[in-house]
Amino acid sequence: MYHILCFGDSNTHGYNGEPGGRFPYEKRWTGILAQRLGPEYRVIEEGLNGRTTGFAERGKKYKDPVPYLAPCMLSHMPLDLVIVMLGTNDTKPVFNASVEEIARSMRKLMLRVRNYLRVREQRGRVLLTAPVPMTDGVLSSGIEFDLTSVEKSRQLAPLYRSLAKELEVDFWDAGTAGIELCGDGCHFSERGHRKFAQEMERRVRVIFDAD
């Protein structure tokens, strides 16, 4: 059996931007992916609303993934693939982080992921996924983003691609897949979750077929 850890933010958690709450497991991309892959694969959902690559707001340090990453990975090992999709929340004005700073923060996180696999003599692969960029819908949704956040979310993919090449990990730009978002301009719609799962399945199978 292949063990796949999906480490991300609210879109991995399955947050429903309309009207809020959470999509049922069978409608979240992780649940759909598990169903599509079949019994030979175990898909482990580790999504948290507001999670960043390494930034933390005052009173919300739990959204910084660094302290949680080691116990998370170690508790789920052995792992054959770790899918990391983060960066959207880093664009919030409260952090005032440039896209280069976000990419550097992601680099530190990716090194930790890779090192934890190596320490435990795991041969698991890593798939760095650039998030789907936000749309202007966030400006009227009440979410803590602004127009600069939207622009930054559109600039992450090229930096992540270069990072994946440097670290010799797999890469996918989810922004190229036509994933539908809710009216809030940030979160996957139900149709978006289905499409994302379909696209992710293709990439997962390619990764394991290459081994």
Residue pairs with C-beta under 8 A, 6 or more apart in sequence:
1 39
1 40
1 41
1 42
2 40
2 41
2 42
2 80
2 81
2 208
3 41
3 42
3 44
3 76
3 77
3 78
3 79
3 80
3 81
4 41
4 42
4 43
4 44
4 79
4 80
4 81
4 82
4 83
4 204
5 44
5 46
5 72
5 73
5 76
5 79
5 81
5 82
5 83
6 12
6 30
6 33
6 43
6 44
6 45
6 46
6 47
6 83
6 85
7 46
7 47
7 65
7 69
7 72
7 82
7 83
7 84
7 85
7 86
7 113
8 46
8 47
8 48
8 51
8 83
8 84
8 85
8 86
8 129
9 47
9 48
9 49
9 50
9 51
9 52
9 85
9 86
9 88
9 89
9 131
10 47
10 48
10 49
10 50
10 51
10 186
10 187
11 29
11 47
11 85
11 88
11 131
11 132
11 187
11 188
11 196
12 29
12 30
12 45
12 46
12 47
12 85
13 22
13 28
13 45
13 47
13 48
13 49
14 22
14 23
14 25
14 27
14 28
14 29
14 30
14 31
14 45
14 47
14 193
15 21
15 22
15 23
15 49
15 187
16 22
16 23
16 182
16 187
17 141
17 181
17 182
17 183
17 184
17 186
17 187
17 189
18 182
18 183
18 184
18 189
22 28
23 190
23 193
24 31
25 31
26 32
26 35
27 190
27 193
27 194
28 45
28 193
29 188
29 193
29 194
29 196
29 197
29 200
30 43
30 45
30 47
30 197
31 43
31 45
32 193
32 194
32 197
32 198
33 43
33 197
33 200
33 201
33 204
34 41
34 42
34 43
36 197
36 198
36 201
37 43
37 201
37 204
37 205
41 204
44 76
46 72
46 76
48 62
48 63
48 65
50 60
50 63
50 89
51 63
51 65
51 86
51 89
52 63
52 64
52 65
52 86
52 87
52 89
52 90
52 95
52 105
53 65
53 86
53 87
53 90
53 102
53 105
53 106
53 108
53 109
54 64
54 65
54 66
54 105
54 106
54 108
54 109
55 64
55 89
55 90
55 95
55 97
55 105
56 63
56 64
57 63
57 94
57 95
61 67
62 68
63 89
65 86
65 109
66 108
66 109
66 112
69 109
69 112
69 113
69 116
70 112
70 116
73 79
73 82
73 113
73 116
73 117
74 116
74 120
77 120
77 122
78 120
78 122
78 124
79 117
79 122
79 124
80 123
80 124
80 125
80 208
81 124
81 125
81 126
81 127
81 204
81 207
81 208
82 113
82 117
82 124
82 125
82 126
82 127
83 126
83 127
83 129
83 200
84 106
84 109
84 110
84 113
84 126
84 127
84 128
84 129
85 129
85 130
85 131
85 174
86 106
86 109
86 131
87 102
87 106
87 130
87 131
87 153
87 156
87 160
88 131
88 134
88 153
88 186
90 97
90 102
90 105
91 97
91 102
91 134
91 145
91 148
91 149
91 150
91 152
91 153
92 144
92 145
92 149
93 144
93 145
93 146
93 148
93 149
94 144
97 105
98 152
99 152
99 155
99 156
99 159
100 159
102 152
102 156
102 159
103 156
103 159
103 160
103 163
106 128
106 160
106 163
107 163
107 166
107 167
110 126
110 128
110 163
110 167
110 169
111 167
113 126
114 126
114 167
114 169
116 122
117 123
117 124
117 126
125 169
125 170
125 207
125 211
126 167
126 169
126 170
127 169
127 170
127 171
127 172
127 203
127 204
127 207
128 160
128 163
128 164
128 167
128 169
128 170
128 171
128 172
129 171
129 172
129 173
129 174
130 156
130 157
130 160
130 161
130 171
130 172
130 173
130 174
130 175
131 153
131 156
131 174
131 175
132 174
132 175
132 177
132 179
132 181
132 188
132 192
132 196
133 150
133 153
133 154
133 156
133 157
133 175
134 145
134 149
134 150
134 153
134 181
134 185
134 186
135 150
135 181
135 185
135 186
136 147
136 150
136 185
137 181
137 182
137 183
137 184
137 185
137 186
138 145
138 149
138 150
138 184
138 185
138 186
139 145
139 146
139 147
139 150
139 185
141 183
141 184
141 185
141 186
143 184
143 185
143 186
145 186
150 185
154 175
157 173
157 175
160 171
160 173
161 171
161 173
164 170
164 171
165 171
170 203
170 207
172 199
172 200
172 203
174 196
174 199
177 195
177 196
177 199
178 195
179 188
179 192
179 195
179 196
179 199
180 188
180 189
180 191
180 192
180 195
181 187
181 188
181 189
181 192
182 188
182 189
182 192
188 196
